[in-house]
Amino acid sequence: MGFALAHRLFLCGFTVVMGSRCPDKRNDTQLEIVSIVECIRRSPIIFVAIHPEHYIDSLVSHFDHEPSLFDGKILIDISNQTCEESHLNDSSNAERLQTAISNAFVVKAFNTISSFAMQSTTTGESCKVFVASDHSIMKNKVITLAREMNFDSFNAGSIRVARHLERNTKSLFPQWQIPIVITLVIISIWLTYTLCMSFISTRTTSWNQLFLHVANETLCSSAITMLAIVYMSSNLACIFQLVNGTRERRFPMWLDRWLLSRKQLGILTFALALSHSIMTLILITPAYYSSWFHPVEVMVSTVHNQTRIVVVASLMTAKGELASLLGILTQLCMSILAITSIPAIGNLLNWREWRFVQSKLGTMTLLLAIGHVVAMVMPYWIRNFRNLHLNKF
């Protein structure tokens, strides 16, 4: 990380001096490499690109020997926690460094940038730098420095925020864990129901159809259930506000997490719906969806003692075309919702446009999905109602 940082600073026009415990062994670079003490003396801004366990022998030992060495120096700590189990109550590396070297100005920054993104100018990774420090003037200098390095820098607050910055680099998709669990539970429920209906109740499905046909039925039910869950939370929030008589009262914890997970739930819903659409395109034949097509007509012509068989291709019924149309419209609307959830696209919309897409168009998507399901099952409902009505008499 140190060489990547030095390379980035060099490309941006800064004078770079690297400090090393063994400068004589570092001859494989064009940058100037000196001892750590000389580097500290020559540099007003020092990037601490070492592991926290080396703070004592690389920095603190020199401070104990010469306390005035760090007077007025800005120490930018770019390290992260090496312990897998770290708590918010534990001090961060930057806080411990500030305590050990009290006369320096410690600033936490650049710890969320990878070495690849630091060295490359064409990477698509996030280039946001969060700067945290108790010294506002020095913090503003680091923010300006990060912007001169072509990074988007932000004021993250005091040095205490470094605990969150170091902790977030160790987390694995924290905002996706609950939505993924909810999605897997819904898929498991519908898969169990589909297997029971296909192989136990009716016994009309072969085990050869398990991988696409049965999976497709599971995905379609799971997708519309997930879509309803995405927009159900906002309605529940409105009900809570009406019951409480105010908008200022905080929602329950479970509803608050539900509301915060709507984006992730919506993206997972789009993935399920897209998989369902692809599988349906593969399976859309009279053999799988017989009610979507008219019966095949076969005409046998015997002219001049010759047998001629003419097969007339079957066309889709009104039910099949209506269900397909509503499914296509649902997928198109859901694609627009997924595209606008991308930060680069969503930032181009103003508040009214974003709210229209996510609220109005989202509700329209849910209604189209319901219409798609109704168009498919309405003939069965009518037939079952007639049979039930005839059985009574």
N, C-alpha and C positions, 0 to 999 in steps of 0.2 A: 504493500500500500504506500510506503514511503517513496519509492521510486516513481510510482504512478502519479502521486501528488506533486513530486518535484518536476516531473515531465509536464504536467498540466500548467504549473506555475511558470515554467520556462517558456512554454508556447504562448502564454498570455503576456509575456514581456517583463516578468519579474526577475530580479536577481536572486538566484537560488544558491544557498550554501547548505550542504548536508553535513550533519554531525554523526560521527560513528565512533564506537569504542576502539575499533581497529581501522583507522583511516588508511594505513599503508597497504592493507589487503584489498581495498576497493579501487582497483584500477580499471574496471571494466565499464566505466561510464564517462561521459564528457562533462558531467557536472563536477563542481568543486566540492571535494570531501575533506573535511577537517575534523579535529577532535570535538567532542561534545562541548567542552568548556569554551573553546574558541568560537564554536558555532553560536553559543548562547551570547557571548560578548558582542558578536558582530551583527546579531539579528534582533530587531525590535519585536518581530512577530515570529513565534516559534511553534511549529506544528509538532506535537508529541505523537509520533507514529511508532510507538512501541507498546508492547503488552504491559498491562498494569503491574504484573509481578516484577517488572524491570524498572519501576519508578525509583526504587530506593538506590540501586547501584548506579543508575544512569543520571538521575536528577537530584534526588534528595541528598545523596552523599556529597555532591558538589555544593548544595545549599548549606549543609552543615559546616563544610570547610570554608565557604565564602558566602555568607548570607546576602551581601550586597550584589551578588551576581545576577539576581533576578529582579532587581529594583526596576519597576516600570515596564517589565516585559509582559507581553501577551502570550500566554500558553494556550494553544488551541488543542484540546484533547479530542482525538478522533477514535478512541478505543471503544470497545464494547465489553459487556460482561462476559467473562469466560466460564462462569459457573452456570450450569443449566438451570438450577433452582435458585432464582433470585426473587426477592420480594420488594414491594414498593417502599417498605420501611427501611430497607438496607440502603446505605449510602452508595452513591454512584462513584465511578472512577474519577470523574471530574471533581466531585466534592472532596474525596480523599486527597486528591492532588492539591486542591486549594488549601486544605487544612495543613498539609505537609509543607507547602511553600506559600506562606501567608502574604509575603510582599509582592507576589506576582498576581496578574489578572488572568484567571483561568476562565476560558470560554469553551463551551461544549458545542461542537459543530462537525459536519462532514462525516459523522459516524454512520449515517444512513446511505452513503454513496459507496458503491462497490468499486474495487480497483479497476475493473474493466470500464465502467462508466466514467471513472476519473481520468483514465488515460485516453479513451476514445472520444472523438468529437462527433461521431455519427451514430452513437448507440441510441436505442429507443427506450432505455431504462429511465426510471424517474430521476430527474435532476433537481429535486427539491432539497435544499439545505436548511435545516432547522437550527437556529443559533440560540443558545441559552447561557445566561451569565447574570451575576449580580451587579456587574459594572456596566451601566448603560452606555457610556461613551465607548468603551472598548468593544462592547457588543455591536454597536453601530459600525465600528471600523471593520469588524469581521463580516458583517452583513454586506458592506460595500465591497470588501475583498472577494466574497463569494460571487457577487454579481459581475465583478470584473473578470472572474473565471468562467463566465457564461453559465452560472447556475442561478436558479430561482431561490433566493434566500428569504427566510421569514424569521421574525422575532418570536421565539418560542416561550420566552419568559425568563424566570430566574434559574439559577443553577440547579435548583431542586427538580426542574423539569428533565434534567439529564437522566434521572431514574427511569422515566417513561421512554425517553429516546433510546437508552441502552436496552431496556426490556423489550421494546417492540421489535428489535432486530432478531430476537430469539424466538418470537412467536411464529406459528405456522398457520396462516389464514385464520386469524381469530374471528373475523366477521363471518366466515363461511361455515364454521363448525355446526352451529345450531341449525341453519337452513339445510345443510346436507343431511343432518340427522332426521329432520322433519321430512325431507324428500324420500329418504330411504324407508322411513316408517310407512309413508303413504303408498309407495311402490310395493312394499311387502304386503300391506293389507289388500290392495287390489290384485296383486298376483295370487294371493291365497284364494280370494273370491273367484277369480277367473279360472284357476285350476279346479276348484270345486265344481263350478258350473259346467266346465268343459269335459271333465273326465269322471265326475261322480254323479252329477245330477242328470245331465242329458246323454253323456257318453257318445257324442257325435263328432268328437275331435280325435284325430290320431296323434300319437306322440311325435310323429314326424313334423307336425305343425307347431311344435313347442317353441322353436327358436325365432320364428317370425310372426306367425299368426297369433299365437297366444301372447307373445311379448308385445305385439302391436295393440291388442285389446287392453293389455295392462297399461301401456303408455298413454293411450287415449284417455282412459279413466283417470289416471294419475295427473295428466296435464290439466284437465279441466278442474280437478279438485285443487291443485296447486294454484291455478288462476283465481279460483274463488277465495282461497286463503289469503292471497296477496291483497285483494281489495276488501276483504271482510274486516281487517284490522282497523281501517279508517272509519268504517261504519260503527264499529264498537267504540272507537274513540269519541265519535259524535254522541253516541248514546250515553257514555260516561259524562260528557260535558253537560248534556241536558239533565241528567239525574243530579249532578252536583250543582247545577245552576251557575257554573262559572267555567272559564277556560284556563284559569290560573292554577287550579289544583292539579297536582302531578298525577299522572296515570299510574296504575299498578305496575310493578316491576315486570311482570310477564307480558303485559300489553306494551310497555315501553320497548322491551327487547323485540317484540313482534313488529312494531312499527319501524324500528331501526333495521330489521332484517328484510324489509320488503324488496329492496333492490336485488339482493342475493336470491331471494325466493323467485323473483320475476325472471332473472336470468336462467335459473334452473328450470323454471316452467317453459321458457323458450326452448331450451335444449330438449326437453321431453317432447314438446309439440313438434319441433323440427324432426326429431327421430321418428315420431308417429307419421308425419307427412311422407318421409322417405320410404318407410316400410309400406305405407298404403300404396304409393306409386308402384312398388314392386309387386304387391299382391292384388292390385285392382284388376281382377279377371272374374268372369262369371262363375268360375269354380269356387272362388272364395266369397264373392259377394253376389250371390244369385239374385237377390231381390233388387239389385241395382240395374239389372239388365233384363231385357225382354227375352222370352224363351227362344232358343235357336230353331229356325224353321228349315226343315229338310224336305225338298221336293224331288221325287223320283219320276223321271220321264222315260217312258218306253216307246220309242219311235223307231219304226222299221226294225223291230226285233233287237234293238240296242238299248241297253240300260244306261241311263245318264242320271247321275246324282248331282243336284244343285243345292248347295248349302248357302242360305242367306244369312249374312252376318247379323248378329244381334246388336241392337242399340240400347243405350242406357235409358232407364225409366226416368220419370219425373223425380222420383225419390232420389235416385242416384245422382242426377245432375244437380238437384237442389242441395243435397248433402255435400257434393264436391265443391259447388260454388261457395257455400258458407264456410267450408273448411279452408278454401284458398283465401277468402277475405280475412278470416281469422288469423291465418299465418302471416299475411301481409301486414295487418295491423300490429301483430305481435313483433314482427321484424322491425317496424318503426319504433316501437317501445324499446326494443333491445338496443337499437342504434343510438337513440337519444340518451340512453343510460351511460354511454361512453363519455367520460369527462370532456374529451376534446370536442365532441359534438354538442353535449349539453351546455357547455360554456358559450356556445354561439347563440343560444336562445335566451330571450329575456324571461322574466318571471311568468308573465302571462302565457307566453308560448309554451314554456316548459310545463306549466300547470295544465294547459289545455291538452297537451300530448299525454301526460302521465295520468290525468284524471278523466277527462272527457273521452279521449281515445281509448284509454284503458277500460272504462266502463263499456264502451262500444265493443271492444274486443271480447269482453266477458259475455255480452249479449249475443254476439255472433257465434261464440263457442256453444252457448246454450242452444241457439237455433240450429247449429250443426248437429247436435245430439238429438234434438227433438225431431228434425227431419229424418233421421235414421230410424228412430224407435217409434215414431207416431203410428205407422201402419200396424206395428205389433200391438200397440196399446188399443187401437180401434178394433182389431181382430179379437183380442182377448176380452174386450168389453162386450162385443157382440156375442161371443161364446158364453160369457158369464150371464148375459141377459137371456139368451136362449135356454140355458140350463135351468133358469128359475121357472120357466114355463114348461 
